[in-house]
């Protein structure tokens, strides 16, 4: 996973320090949002040709690593 995370850049001078794919201004969060909204990897790579498959995997790996560090409240589903 470390090799994937090496594809992520955090630079205060680029996008306000938000995690981006190295060499781009594409936020990791944007990639994850698109995937979560149902965009396929093929659609994502077509829309953003500067991305590679490993960049998408790096965004997912970064999201997974961040979920180990911080817990976000998620509303519980009520069972009827």
C-alpha positions, 0 to 999 in steps of 0.5 A: 500500500505504501507504493500507492500512497506515494502517488498522493501529494499534500502541498500547502501551495497546491489546492490548499494542502488537500491530498491530490494525485501527484502532478495534478490538482485532482483531489483524492476526495473528488475521486472518491466522491465520483466513485461513491456516486456510482461513476465507474473507473472507466468513466473516471479515467475517460473524464480525466485522462491524466489519471491512471488506474494506479492513481484511482487505487491510490485514492482508495488506499488513502481513503482506507488509511484515513478511515483508520485514523478518524471516525466519522459519525454515520447515522444508524439505520432504524430497524422496523 
